[in-house]
Amino acid sequence: MYFINFFRAYSNRNDIENRNNDLNTTTAKRMEPSEESVKNILDFARSYDVLETKATGYVEMILN
């Protein structure tokens, strides 16, 4: 699933390079996840497991 926030047609390569530079300098700080988000992702990864069974194939489990 892809979400597109904006679409802009560029007229030349300089426009593309300038836009990439702007994104790298202005949004890099805003794109950093919070400590709580990182903790939640790691907690989920520790509790997630997948087993392969003969009868049903792969079974995903959340271990609590």
C-alpha positions in Angstrom: 0.0 0.0 0.0 1.4 3.4 -1.0 0.4 6.8 0.2 1.3 9.8 -1.9 1.3 13.2 -0.2 1.9 15.3 -3.3 2.7 15.0 -6.9 4.6 17.6 -8.9 5.8 17.6 -12.5 9.4 18.9 -12.9 10.5 20.8 -15.9 14.2 20.0 -15.7 16.9 18.1 -13.7 17.8 21.1 -11.7 14.3 21.3 -10.3 14.5 17.7 -9.2 18.0 18.2 -7.5 16.8 21.3 -5.8 13.7 19.6 -4.5 15.7 16.7 -3.2 18.1 19.0 -1.4 15.2 20.9 0.2 13.6 17.6 1.4 16.9 16.4 2.8 17.6 19.6 4.8 14.1 20.7 5.9 12.3 17.4 6.7 15.1 15.2 8.0 14.6 16.4 11.5 10.8 16.0 11.3 11.0 12.5 10.0 12.7 11.1 13.1 10.4 8.7 15.1 9.7 9.2 18.7 11.3 7.0 21.4 7.8 5.5 22.1 7.3 4.5 18.5 10.7 2.8 18.3 9.9 1.0 21.6 6.5 -0.2 20.3 8.0 -1.5 17.1 10.8 -3.4 19.0 8.2 -4.8 21.5 6.1 -6.0 18.6 9.1 -7.6 16.8 10.0 -9.5 20.0 6.5 -10.9 20.4 6.0 -11.8 16.7 6.7 -15.3 15.5 5.9 -17.4 12.3 5.8 -21.2 12.3 5.5 -23.5 9.3 3.1 -26.4 9.7 2.3 -29.2 7.4 -1.4 -28.9 7.6 -1.9 -25.1 7.2 1.4 -23.7 5.9 2.7 -20.6 7.7 1.0 -19.5 11.0 1.7 -16.1 12.4 1.6 -15.7 16.2 1.7 -12.8 18.6 3.2 -14.2 21.8 2.0 -12.4 25.0 
